[in-house]
Amino acid sequence: MRHGFVKVAAVTPDIRVADCNFNGESIIKEMKYCAEMGAKIAVFPELTITGYTCGELFLQERLLSAALDTLKEIIKASVGLDMLTFVGLPFETDGKLYNVAAVFKDGELLGLVPKRFIPNYSELYEARHFAPCVGENRLLDWKENKTGYTYFGNKLIFENKDIKNLKVAAEICEDLWVVIPPSNHHAMAGATIIANLSASPEIMGKQEYRRNLVQGQSARLNAGYIYATTGEGESTTDLVFGGHNLICEDGIILAEKPRFKNGTIITEIDINKLAYERRKMNTCEIMGWESYDFIDFSYENVYTTEKNSEGKSEKKLIETPLLRTFPKSPFIPECKEERDSSSEDVITIQALGLKKRMAHTGCKYAIVGLSGGLDSTLAAIVICRTMNMLGLSRENVIAVTMPCFGTTGRTYHNAIKLAKELGITLREINIKESVLSHLKDIGHDVNDHNVTFENAQARERTQVLMDLANEYGGLVIGTGDMSELALGFATYNGDHMSMYGVNASIPKTLVRQLVRHAAELALEDGKKELSDVLTDIVETPVSPELLPTNDDGETEQKTEAIVGPYELNDFFLYNMVRWGMEPDKLYRIACLTFADEYTKEEIEKWLKSFYRRFFAQQYKRSCLPDGPKVGSVTLSPRGDFRMPSDAVGDLWLK
């Protein structure tokens, strides 16, 4: 749990209607299984102890007293499991019957949370038996507790003060489906995890609706949401229950149980991630907590003793063995259908941004440096889409290829082929003599292939593009991507500069996906030659091509050998900027995610490189040209990520 990962379970046990003894044994069995799996929070369905479909039997004293006795046995069985547990049952107090969630841990009943909204429509007729609970929390006699009492009410939050950000609250089934669910108030009062004990019958189309509801609520609240519903074992007189359990985190489904089969899903909710998101969103108000009772609980088996850098022993939370996984390419959807759809969205957003800028400035021409690499290829595709939107000829796209010392035959010919297949104007301007003349002017030895030698080429290319823009009365379209901006792998006032940067918020892994998507579309449209050149560009190793080629005319300058693999850098970038992930946590999940591709030593090396570069290169990002935001991560100094150029990265590196 050291990094904020809390293992949680949503359980649908085998039950029999009105058979409290059988149900109690089934619940205890599942509780022990969850504890063995390391779960620290387990949520069972609504009215689990009796079954949801008891009808008029809920009014029978025999059933109510048996349910209460069974609850006490279940609570006794919880001793030593070190797990906060939520179980549903009918509970009578003050002459009224309530549908409640019993919350307990290690033999102590911490509270009873009654259902706030009682449905009485369609197939649901709970108001026939249960009363809604409104008003303030109160204390009830509970002799089995050390204190002799327990809490009863809707405004209870169960808080672990030893584990930062772990605050759990409950609502029951219909509570989620109303206009203003109780969980809204729970989250506003500070709860980071919501448990929902449910009994949701299955009808056609309800699965998707339920999924969207749970997913949306977790997103709206920036919370973890554990939804456990009843399944096989309920009466089928009129209804069938599917046991469709869900565990969500800030709008992301972490685990989902297939319907029509009882069982348990277990995963980890990252409460530190949720806390970061709430910190970031100033509209996420914490208010109304004064009316809540915060009930303390603690865990016993989550600590270890380690020596710190000074040799002193420290008590630390252990690392929870993780069941959840993390996408290797977080900027790219894993499902092909979603991937294709999002690729179209991204290119459209880029094109619309450029369209507005060209329309506003009255420019009819777009000038772009075409290298035959990924970034300039994507920029050319976006510009063509923009020209189509504006009703302008693609001949107004002035693509300039500027071969020099490091240009390979592969990229050179791909640039020429690409321009031809896109139907854009290609100009070739060899810059060798200009660069040699410049190096001579500043007294630089042309045999010294240092950073001056490299950057002179990049800046010469930018000068050519800028002057051509003046010549045509057009805009220079920047091709640099967000990964290069994060790492500072761009020549200041060279490829770093443009008049509008269409790729500024596109990471390198996504650039590759977008070009691949364009290749697939070209093939579908019968444009095989265009598809072939785009595919070859995707497969070309990334290189700035600024150092002289070898005897075979190939470059030995590989970008990923210098700054690290882009799939790692983009993984680091997303999790650091989007979720504020701490370095040791980021290292941990990277080691899990890329265990088959890189050693731990390699991951550590490139993560340190990422942090060093990220903090050292902010000055380049502080003066970025305009460019459209397309995703949840961007490094624009005018938008999502404002950082002083002199910020020190020692804390992260340490």
N, C-alpha and C positions, 0 to 999 in steps of 0.2 A: 504493500500500500504506500510505499515510500514516495512514489511519484503521483499520488492522487488516484490510483486505480482501485476501485472498490468492486469486488466480485459480488455479483447479485444474481438472484434466481427468480424466475416466474414459474410457478408449479401448478399443474393440473393433475391432482391425484385421482386414483380410482375411488369412487364413492358409491354408496347405496342410499336411496332416498329414505330419510328418517331413521337410518341406522347409525346412531352417533358412535357406538362402540367400534363398528367397522371403520367408520370414517376417521375416528381418532387414531386408530392403529395405522391406517393408510397415511395420515398426515405425519405421524411420528416417523414412519419409515422414510418418507420423502425428506423430512427435516434432517434426519441423520445422513442421508445421501448428499444433500446440499452442503452440510457441514464438512463431510469427507472431501468434497470437491473444493473446499476452501471458500464457499460463499459466506459473506458477512451480512447480507440482507436477503431474506427469502419472503416472497409474497405468494399467498394462496388465494383462491377465488372467494367471491362473495358467498356468505352462508355455507362455507365448506363443511362445517361440522354436521349440519343437518341435511344439506342439499338445498338447492334453490327452489325446487318445485314441490314443496310440501303442502302448499295450499292451506286449507283450514286447519291442518295439523299444527301450524305455527301458533294457533291459539290454545293448544293443549298443554297443560302444565307438565304432563309426562315428557313431552319432547323438549320443552324449555329447560326443565331441571336436568334432563339427561345431557343436553348441550352444554350446560354450565359445568356439570361434573366432568364431561369430556374435556372441556377447555382446561380445567384444573390439572387433569392428567397430562395433557399436552404440554402445559407450562412446566410441570415437574420434569418431563422428559427433555426439556430444553436445557437443563443444567449441564454445563460443560461443553455445549455446542458452540458457544462464543459467536452467536448469530442473532441479529435482530430479525424477528419473525412477525408477519402479519397474517392472521387467520380470521375468517368471517364466521359469524354466528348470530342467531337472534338473542337479544338480551333485554330483559324486562327491568325497568326501574321507575319508581314513582307512578306506578299504575299504567305505564305506557310501554309498548313493545317497540324496540329499535333494531334496525339492521346495522350491526356494528362490525368494525375491524378491531380485533384484540391484538395489541402490540406488546410483545414480551421478549425477554432475553434472560437466559441463565436463571430460570425459576422465578423471575419477577414480572408481574403484569405492570407494564409501564403506563398503559392507557387504553381506553376504549374510545374509538372514533366512530360516532354514529353517522349514518347516511344523511346528507342534507336534503337532497331532492328525491322524493318518492314518486316514481312513475305510475300512472293509472290510465293508460291508454293502449289501444291496440291489444297485443297479447299480454301486456304487462298490467297487473292489478295489485301492486304491492300496498297501495293505500288501504286495501281491505284488511291488512294485518299490521302494517308498520306505521309509526308516526314519524314525521320529519323532525329533525333536531335543529332548533334555532336557539340563540341566546348565548350566554357566557359559559365558559367551562366551569365544571364543578368537581368536587372530590366525592368519591363513593367509598363506602366501607369495603375493604378487601383484606380480610384477616390473614390470608395466605402471604401477603407481602410483609416485609420487615417493618414497614411504616404503618401498616394496618389500613392503608387506603390506596386508591388509584385515581387517576384523572379520567374524566368523562367530558367529551366535547369535540367540536369541529376544529377548534383552533389550538391544535397540539403540534409541536415540532419536536422531534426526537434528535437530540444533538450530542455528538461525540466531541467533547472539547479537546481531546488529545489529538484528534485528526482534523486539521484545518479544513473548513468548507463542507464537512459532512453533517448535513442537516436534512432529516427525512420527515415527510408528512404523508398523510393518506387521504384519499377520497374513494368513494364507492360507486362503481358502474355509472348510473345515470348522472351522477355529479359531473362527469366529464362532458355529457351530451347537452348540457343546458347552456344558456346564453353566456353566463358568467360563472364558470366552474369554480368551486372552492380552491382548486389548485392555483388559480390566479392569485388569490390572496396568500396562499401558502408561500408561493415563490416571492411575492412582494415582501413577505415577512422574513425571507432569507432561506427558505428550503431549497436545496439543490437537487434533491431526489424526491419524486412523487411515486408513491405506491398506489395502484388502483386495483382493488379487489372487485372482480366483475363476474356477472353471469349473463353473457350476451348470446342470445339464440341466433342460430344461423338461418338466413334466408338468402335468396339470390341477390348478389351485388353488395351484400353487407360487409364482406371481407375487405374489399377495397375501401369502402367508406370508413370502416373501423381503423384500418391501417393509416389512412390519411388523417383521421382525427387524432390518433395517438401521436403520430409523427409531427403533425402540425402543432399540437399542444406543447410537446417537448421543445420545438423550435421557438415558439412564442415565449415560453418561459425561460429559455436558456437553461433547461433542466434535464436531468435524467428522468425517464419515465418507465416504470415497471408495471406492465399490464398483464394480470393473470386472470383468466376466465375459466369457468367450469366447462366440463366436457362430457365424455361418455360416462354414464352412470346416473345422470339425471333422468327424470321421467320423460318419456316421449309421447305422453298422452296427446299433447298439442304441439310440442316444440322439440327441436333437436339442438343440442349445444355442441360446438365444435372445438372448444379448448384452444382458440386462436390467440396464443400468448405473444406478446411483443415487448422488447426492451429497446428503448430509443435514447439517444443522447443528442440534444440540441438539433433535432430534426433529422438525425441519421439513424436508420434502423440498424442496431448492432446484432440483434438476434430475433428470429421469428420462428415460432413452432408451427409446423404443418397442422392443418385442421383435422378433426375427426380421429385423433389419436391422443390419448392422455400421455403426459410426460412432463419433462422439465427442460427449460432452456437456461443456460448459465453463460454469463459474459462479464465484462468489466466496464463500469461507468467511470469516466475520467472527471472527477469533481474539480480538479485543478483547472482543467480546460474550461469547464463551465464557469468557474469563478473569474477566469481571465476574460471570457466573453462578456460577462456582466460588468466587469470593471471597465471594459472598453466602451460599452453602450451606455451613454449617459441618460438614455431614456428608460433604462432598466432601473426603476425606482425601488428603493427599499423603504417601505412604509407600512404602518399598521401593525408592526410587530408588538406594540405595547399591549394589544388585546390577546396575545398568544401566551401560552405557557410553554416554556422550553424545558424539556425533560431530559436530564443527563443520562447517558449510558456510556459504557466503555468496553473496549475489547482487551482481552488478556493475552491472546496468542498471536500478536502482530508485531512484537518488538524483538530486536536483537541488539547486542552490544558490540560496538566497533570502536577502534582507535582512530582518532582524527589525525590531522597532519602534524599536530603537536605531541602526539603519542598519548593523549588522554582518552579514557574510555567515554563513549557517548552512547546513549540509548537511542536507537533509530528504528523506524518502521521497516519491516522486512519488505522485500520485493515480491509482490503477488505474482505467481506464475500466470502468465497471460494466456487466455483462450482466444481473445479477439485478435484480429489481424489489421494491418494498416496497408493501404494501397501503395504499391511501389511508385506509381505515377499519379500523385494526388490531384494533378491538374487535368487529368484525362479520365472520363468515365470508363468503367470496365465493360459495361454492356455496349455492344456494337451499335445498337439502335440509338442509345443515348449519346454515344460517341459521335455518330454521324450528325445527329440533331444539334448537339452543342457545337460541333465544328462549323456547321452552317451559321449558327447564331454568332459565333465569334467573328467569322469573316464579315458577316453583315454589319455587326457593330463597328468593326474597323472601317469598313467602307462608308458607313453613314457618318462617322466622325470626319473622315477625309472629305466627303461630299459637302458637308456643312462648311468646312474651312475653305474649300475651293470656291463654293458659291459666294461665301462672304467676301473673299478677297477679289473675286472676279477673275481668278486665274483659269485659263483653259488648258494649260500644260502642266504635266507632272514630270519631274526629273528624278530618276532613280539610278543609283549605281548598281549594275547587274554583274555580280561576280561569278554566278554559277553555283553559289552556296545556298543554304537553306533560308537564311533571313531575307536576302534580297529577292529570292524566288517568291516567298510569301508576300512580301511588299508588292511585287509586280502583280501577283494574283489579286490582291486587294485593290490596287489602283485600277486594274481592268474592270473589276466589279463596280468601282466608283464611276468610271467613265460611262459604263452602261446606264447607271442610275441618272447621270447628268445628261445623257443623250449626246455625249461627245464621242468623236472617233478615237479608237485605240491608237491611232497614229499620233495622237497628242501625248502619248506616253513616250517620253524620251529616255530610253534605257541606254546607259553608258557603260561599256565594258572598258576597263583601264588596266591592261596587262602591264606587269612589271617583273621584277626579279624572281618572285616566288610563284607566279601564275603557272598552274599546271595545264597540260593539254586537255585534261578531263573537264575541269571547271570552265576553261575558256570556250571549248566547243559546246558545253551544255548551256552556257549563257547565250551563245549565238542561236542554238536550236530553240531555246525557250522563247527568245524574242520573236523568232520567225513563227512559231506555233501559236503564240499569243496574239500575233498580228500587231505588235507594237514597233515603234521606230527604234532602230539600234544604231548607236554611234560608237565607234571604236577609237579610243584615244590612248595611244601608248605613252605612259608617263616616265619611262626609263630615263630619257635624256633630261627631262625637267627635274627629276629627283637627283640625278648625278650632278646637274648644274647647281642645284640648291646645296647639296652636300659639300660641293667644292666651295661655294660662297661662304659657308660657315666653318670651313676648314676641317671637315670630318673625313677621315680615311674611309674610302668606300669598301675596304677590306675588313673594316671593323663592323661586324654585324650586330651591334648592340641595339639598345632601345631607340637611340636616335635614328639609326638606319631604318628600323621598322616604322617608327612613327612618322618619319618624313614622307613615306609613301602614303600612309593613311591621310595625312593632312593635305598632301598634294591632290589626292582624289577628292577630298571635300572641297578644296578650292575650285577644282574643275567643275564640280557639280553646282556650286554656288554661282559661279560666273555664268554657267550655261542657263541657270534659272533666270538670271538677269537678262541674258540674251533672248530667251523665249518669253519672258514675262510670266514665269511659272513658279511652282513651289518645289523645293528639294524635299523628297519624302525619305525620312529616316528609316533605316532597316534594322537597327540594333534591337536586340530582344531583352527581356527583363532579367534573364539569367546573367547575361553579360553585364547589365547594370548592377546587379547584386554583387558580382565578383569584381567589378571595376575593370573587366576585360574589354576595354574600349579605349581608343586613343582620344585623350582630352582635346577637344576642338578638331578632332578628326572624324571618324565614324560616329563619335559621340554626339555630333552636332547635325542638326537638320532644321527644316522649317515646320515639319510636322512628323512626329514619329509614330507610325501606325502599329509598330510591334512593341512599343514601350512596356506594355503590361502582359506580353505573351512570353512565357518561359520557353526555354529551348526544347524541352520535351514536347510541349504543345505545338511549337512551330513545326517540328517534324511530323506530328500527327496531322496538322492542317494541310501540309503539302501532300502527305500521303492521301488524305481525303480528296484533295483536288485531283490527284492522279486517278483515283477510283472513279470520280465523276467524269473525268475526261474519257476514260475507257468505256463507261456506260453510254456516253454520247457519241461513240465511234471515233474518237480522236486518239487513235493509238499512238501516233508519234508524240503528241503532247504528253500522254500518259507515260510513255517510256522515258522521256527526258525527266519528267518530274520524279519518277521512281528512281532513276539513277542519281538524281540530286539527293534524295532521301538517303540513299545508301552510301553517299560520299562522306568519308571521315571529315569532321569539322576541323577547319584550319584557317588561320588568318592569311596564310600564304604570303608572308612578308619576308621570309628568308629564302635565299636562292635554292632552286630545285637541285636534285642530285643528277648524276650522269644519265639516269633514265627519264629525266624530266618530271620526276615526282617529288612532292614535298615531304620532308621529314619532320615538319613542324605540325604536330597534332595538338590541338587545343586542350583536349581532355588529359593529355599527359602533363600539361602545365597547371591547369586549374582543378583537375579532377573530373571524374565522370559526371556528365550533366544529370543523369538520373539520380545520383546521390545529391548533387548540389540543389536540384529542384525539390527533392524530398526535404532537405534541410531548410530551404527557403520557405516552403509552404508551412511547415510545422512551427518554425520560429516566428514568422511574421503573422500568419493567420491565427495561430493558437497560443503564441507566447511561450512555447515549450522551452523548458530549461535544458541546458546543454547535456547534462548527464542523462536526463530522460530521453532526449533526442538521440543520443548515442545508443541508449538501450534499445529503443524501438527500431533504430536503423539496423542494429546487429541482428535483431529478430527478423526483420523484413527482408534483409539482403544476405541472409546467412549462406545462401547457395552461390552468391555472386562474388562476395568480398570477405576477406578476413577481418577480424575485429581491429587488427593493427591498421589495415588499409582504411577502414571507416574512421578510425580515430584520426589518422593523418589528414584525411580530406575534410573532416569536420573542423579540425583546428585551422586548416587552410581557409575554409569557408568563413569562419569567424574573423580571422585576421583580415582577409580581403574585404569583408562586409563593412567592418568598422573603418578601415583605412580609406575606403573609396567613396564615402558619402559625399565628398565635395563634387564629384562628378554627377551625382544624382540631384544635388541641390540646384543645379542650373539646367535641368532637362528641358528640351523643347516640349511643347504641348503634344498630347497623344491620348487616345481614348482608353478608359478603363474597361476591361472586358470580364474580369473575374473578381473573386473576393480578395485577391492579393494584388497589390500594386505598390510601387515604390515612388510614386509621384510626390514631390515635395509640396505640391499644392493640394494633395488629396489625402490618401490614407496613411502615408508614412512620412512623418516629419521628424527628422533627427539632426542634431547639430553636426556639422562636419568634423568637429573636434571631439566627439564622444569617444571615450576610451573603452576598449573591449576586454580589459583585464579580468573583470568579474566573470565574464562568459568563458574566457580561455582557462581561467583557474578552475 
